[in-house]
Structures are given as C-alpha cells and as structure tokens.
Amino acid sequence: MRVSDLQPADYPQSPSVELPRSDAYRLFTNDFNKNSFIEANGDVEIVWNERYKHWEVPAFAEGRKVYCDAKQRYCEQHGSE
C-alpha cells in the first residue's frame, strides 16, 4: 500500500504516518496534509503496525533509527526531563 491510498479523516480517526529522521507522525486530516507529505517524501510504501495503530514507512527505518539512537544518547547524558 502507498500513502496515496490512504483516505484522510477527521481526528481521531485520521491515519497517522511516521516521518523520516524523527519520532513524529503526520496525521492526514485532509487532502492538503496528505499531498504535502507526498510532495516532501514521495508516494512511499506503508505498512500497518497493529500494535501501535499507525502506518510505518520501511524506507524511513534507517533514518529513524539514527535519530532515535542520537536521542537516546542525549537522554542518557542529560536526562529526559
């Protein structure tokens, strides 16, 4: 499945898709949100994560890991408060 296949919906039913190089997610509440994501990141393949109820982008996995590892090192050094 691809991002273009998702149907935007009002929150809280709106689809949630992970972003690259971040631990954030984009909610698709309207076509503008979806089209902006596609313009910035391409019409990438997505996979449903049943446990966390969001769409994951396998192509972003490496960048997200780098980001999360750096965030973990920062938290270990400076705390997470």
N, C-alpha and C positions, 0 to 999 in steps of 0.2 A: 504494500500500500504506500501511497505517496501523500505528501502534505496537501496537494491539490484535491485529494479525495475526501478530505475532512469537511464536515459541514459546520460552520460557525453556529453558536447558540448563545443565549443569554447565560450569564453566570448564575448559578454554579454548574450548569450542565455544559459549559463551553469546553471544548477539547483543550488539553494542555500539552504542549510540545516543548521538549528540552531545547535549550540554546547552546551554541558552541562556546567553549572556553569559559564556562560559567557553571554555577549550580542553580541557575534560574530557569524558569519556564515561561513560555509565551501562551497566554490564553487567547483563543480565537473566538471573540465575541461578535465579530462581524467580518465581512469580506476584506475590509481595509487591513485589519490585523493580519489575516491570512496572506493576502497579497504582498504586504510589506515583508513578512517573513520569507516568502518565496523569492522576492526580489533581492533580499540580503543574503540568503543562504541557499537558494536553489530549490527546486521541487524534489527534495530529498526523500529517500525511502524512510518509512517509520515503522516501528514495531510496538505493539501494545504491551505495557508492563502491568499485568493483572494485580500484582502485589501493591504497587503504589498508584495505580489508576491514572497513568499518564502515558503519553506517546514518547518513545525513545528514538533517537536517531543514531543508528550504528556508525555512520560516518563521523559523528562528533565524539565518539568514545575516547579516542586518544587525547584530544584537546581537553575534554572534561576531566580526564584522569590527571593530566599535567596541572590543571587549575586546582583540583581538589587536593592533590599531593602538596602543592605550594601552600594552600590554605591550612592544611593540617600542620605543616611545619611552622607556620606563623602562629597558630593556636598553641602549639607545644612550647614555643619560645616566649610568647607574650600573654598567653591565656586567651580565653574565648569570651570574656565579658564585654 
